[in-house]
């Protein structure tokens, strides 16, 4: 923190910064050098508060891409605490956010042109909605941050604007009882904040409703594909071994020519479940994700088998095994997407799992038996 | 887009409702409306059981078995025998 203070004060010139009177954690503690989006400090009755830029730099945007595609997001955090955007005064609004930097960036970039306070909760680097579901974006943490940052000294009013998707973790009436601050739930999307403020702090029904349009679904697909692809090399290795295994040992030529179609079908099945199903979600028949994925997987197996000649006609056992296994694989992967959607509830997913898991076990067993029968036939043992 | 029919655990007790409108404010799927100074459930199947209404009802008029609608989390919970978890709050793993 000392380093941060030093850096930011140097940027703005000498300035009398009052020490925080309510403990060491009024100003967010940044580990290491101050991030580039901190532009200076603002002196308040409760100590110095970092001022931040509402503009996203190209490195911010590049980090956002990494968040959407890799495990980079698990360590993409900002220090919890109070920040200032613009030049807020005692009567300015207080917006609450999570300490996942993608959430924080969505908020600060929506506050361009406004003077406001940002109260960042410690959600362990998780976005507002997920953290609210787990309670880390919650009543206790909100009360703790309000107290720790001496918010009642920084502002002269008793309004805090909490994102609507934080509501599953926050009990507004409890926050009011304990701190005196009245929680106003802002719009679902940060970009609607200027319109929300201009409209007298009233969110329209449109601003209150969560949708799940094509682009929102598309940006989530890399993190559906990646986990599945991590296991793919193991699958490919097993397929090559199974096809290459002959009474004389593992024959490379058999492994390659026999196994290649199953590797390609596996790849297509992963994409059917992790990419095509999420992308075409509203257009794929059925409400069940397991059925949606199974249908897309069936198409993704049928078309290559029928029209690309991936498995030769004589290999009936293999073809049946492919129809048993690959649509099931797509179905399982599509079912995982329930965790990323904006509308699936726990009771529904439990119901799906109760039916789907035993079916998967049966179809998985059938596929294994068929492959075994194919190998025995190949070795002329049956 | 709607999920499965008739699976939602949402229970609303109109007698306890004082019509404050918090449930309408927090629901991301427009499940509640206020008519004649009382809330009512108008789109039950759209409820995703996030629990926002229950947590913000000061009059205890809403009950729902809230939790994550996430297959990975529920499967993890079955394997470990613990509560549903998709490692969202840990240092590793994907988030639902």
Contacts between the chains, C-beta under 8 A, distances in Angstrom:
chain1	res1	chain2	res2	distance
A	71	B	92	7.1
A	73	B	95	7.4
A	74	B	91	6.2
A	74	B	92	6.0
A	74	B	93	7.3
A	75	B	91	7.6
A	124	B	89	5.3
A	126	B	88	5.5
A	126	B	89	6.0
A	126	B	95	6.4
A	127	B	95	7.2
A	130	B	88	5.2
A	130	B	95	5.5
A	130	B	96	6.5
A	131	B	88	7.8
A	131	B	89	7.6
A	132	B	50	7.8
A	132	B	52	7.7
A	133	B	50	6.6
A	133	B	51	7.8
A	133	B	66	7.9
A	133	B	67	7.7
A	133	B	68	5.4
A	134	B	68	8.0
A	134	B	88	6.3
A	134	B	89	5.4
A	136	B	89	6.0
A	139	B	55	7.9
A	164	B	25	7.4
A	164	B	26	6.1
A	164	B	28	6.8
A	164	B	52	7.9
A	165	B	28	6.7
A	167	B	25	7.9
A	167	B	26	3.8
A	167	B	50	7.9
A	167	B	52	3.7
A	167	B	55	6.7
A	167	B	56	5.8
A	168	B	50	4.3
A	168	B	51	4.8
A	168	B	52	4.4
A	168	B	55	6.3
A	168	B	66	6.8
A	169	B	55	7.2
A	170	B	55	6.7
A	170	B	56	7.3
A	171	B	55	4.9
A	171	B	56	6.0
A	172	B	22	6.7
A	172	B	56	5.2
A	173	B	56	7.2
A	173	B	58	4.0
A	185	B	25	5.2
A	185	B	26	5.8
A	188	B	28	6.2
A	203	B	25	7.7
A	205	B	30	6.6
A	208	B	24	8.0
A	208	B	25	7.1
A	208	B	27	7.4
A	208	B	28	7.0
A	208	B	30	7.4
A	209	B	28	6.4
A	209	B	29	6.7
A	209	B	30	5.7
A	210	B	28	4.0
A	210	B	29	6.7
A	212	B	1	6.0
A	223	B	94	6.0
A	227	B	94	6.0
A	281	B	1	6.6
A	282	B	1	5.2
A	287	B	2	6.5
A	287	B	3	5.9
A	287	B	4	5.4
A	287	B	5	7.3
A	288	B	4	6.6
A	289	B	71	7.7
A	335	B	71	4.6
A	336	B	71	5.3
A	336	B	72	5.5
A	338	B	69	5.6
A	338	B	70	5.9
A	338	B	71	4.9
A	339	B	68	7.1
A	339	B	69	7.5
A	339	B	70	3.2
A	339	B	71	6.3
A	339	B	72	5.3
A	339	B	73	6.4
A	339	B	86	6.1
A	339	B	94	8.0
A	339	B	96	3.1
A	340	B	96	6.6
A	341	B	1	7.9
A	341	B	69	7.5
A	342	B	28	7.2
A	342	B	48	7.5
A	343	B	1	5.6
A	343	B	2	6.9
A	343	B	3	5.6
A	343	B	29	6.7
A	343	B	46	7.1
A	343	B	48	5.3
A	344	B	3	4.9
A	344	B	48	6.3
A	344	B	69	3.8
A	344	B	70	7.8
A	345	B	3	6.3
A	345	B	7	7.2
A	345	B	8	6.3
A	345	B	47	6.4
A	345	B	48	4.2
A	345	B	49	3.8
A	345	B	50	7.8
A	345	B	69	4.5
A	346	B	49	5.2
A	346	B	65	7.0
A	346	B	66	7.5
A	346	B	67	3.8
A	346	B	68	6.2
A	346	B	69	5.0
A	346	B	74	7.3
A	346	B	84	7.5
A	347	B	7	4.3
A	347	B	8	6.1
A	347	B	9	5.5
A	347	B	49	6.2
A	347	B	65	6.8
A	348	B	3	4.7
A	348	B	4	4.1
A	348	B	7	4.7
A	348	B	8	7.8
A	348	B	69	6.3
A	349	B	69	4.7
A	349	B	70	6.7
A	349	B	71	5.5
A	349	B	74	5.8
A	350	B	74	6.2
A	351	B	4	6.2
A	351	B	7	5.4
A	352	B	4	7.4
A	352	B	71	7.3
A	353	B	71	6.2
A	353	B	74	5.9
A	353	B	75	6.9
A	353	B	78	7.9
A	357	B	75	8.0
